[in-house]
């Protein structure tokens, strides 16, 4: 499915949107049950567990332990292999955000596999997380040079351009992806989405969704999140409701901050100013979200979602406490990508509970950072309705307008 979304719209250009079944540890386990010495399967198993942890589907110590178990097995099979050190580098990056440790492992990989594009790919991810966005772009460009038909790396490069609001380069990169997979629904939707972000123009996205629904209906679920976002931007409640039905058990959101379709129904009800329906939607999902927070107490994104739910329920003090803690849990120097998301979402929480000054202060900060705040999203999406008409908000929107 479409890459991790933000504000009902994709934030990651067109990175494959993960789901808990996207990284099937079970398939690797089945292979290893037949052949415990299957080295590549051990490396891939570690990667699968690490990805489930990093993407927030199971951000628990138990998941990290499973990754470490697979990594130990790979190390026992081939302790000096470049692939072993590469798997360890990804593990340090995904599970611990240990960037220095991961880079040290990559230096070992470089000595054994000097032309591996994954060296530059992971180096690019690390630079991106550290806030060195231009360095991240250069490394991902190098990875693409070494492996020009790697669809996933092209998507990641597009993500970097998107965060830097270099939409023309994002579109050009996605066009390269379409040259490899011309029928890929997610890339088509992502390319059209860039025009919404860039110019507040929903027409290309609306047309792309209509074409996907007509020509490849089996792909609709993979773009339902973008469809929902387009419907919200156009204030089309009927289309938004249909898109949420198509979304099913998938999610929309940004990076590790992922919302359910049920949350989307609460957001839609808020847009329609149906307070009773919004309250019912948020009340229904709060117990489950609170349980997730209890299980992942030191993980900011789930707590941020709980803060938004509480803001939607009018539980002001709880929402403020939760969102402040969510921001504290993700220091900018540790993970600039998620830290920016937390600042961004905190602005929405503050707006929803009536703390307009704090909302505008944090929104202005997020708008200055590489990330998902865009001209089109501020202009069109209902998340920001409580701030409309305030000259300070309109100034931020104007600052992001295409020049």
Helices and strands as residue ranges (DSSP letters): E 5-6, E 9-10, H 25-34, H 39-54, H 61-77, H 82-96, H 99-112, H 117-129, H 133-146, H 151-163, H 167-180, H 185-199, H 203-215, G 217-223, H 224-233, H 237-247, E 252-254, E 257-259, H 261-271, H 275-295, H 300-312, H 316-328, H 336-352, H 356-368, H 375-380, G 382-387, H 391-400
